[in-house]
């Protein structure tokens, strides 16, 4: 959801400059269409590369525009201020209602509401997580050891490494691969 809220900022917000950047940073932390997120002034300062006064002025401008409201009585895990993006929430709610209306128009009138529901996929196209680098897993559950590497007590050791320094760079946790037997 942060993607939709952030896109609303870039496409529809009336704010400019540091205010727009601060709003985009807050929108990036929204988790659903309610457009609620928390952020601290030091975090916004660091991420926007702006001074404290610039961030405070930006938040005041956003409040004056009606694009950002601090939520009273609610704080984040470390005392951060919760913010609500009311204009973004309205826009996203209208967008969702329009999508629902369009879906209802596409559904045949004689069919029950759930009759033609598409089968759930494991992950929609384009939304899959990229494979981890060096994961090296095989379908059987075993781990692939790269050419040139060797095994010692079930731990993959890089060339140039030793039992006490498997990575060869004095960082024993880096480049280690635990070998698990294939699952039956």
Secondary structure, DSSP 4 states (H G I P E B T S, - for coil): -HHHHHHHHHHH----HHHHHHHHHHHTT--STT-EEEE-HHHHHHHHT--HHHHHHHHHHHHHHTS-EEEEEEE-TTSPEEEE-HHHHHHHHHHHHHHHHHHHHHS-TTS-TTTTPPPPPSS-TT-PPPPPTT--B-TTS-BPPPTT-EEETTEEE-TT--SS-TTSSS-TTTT--B--PPP-
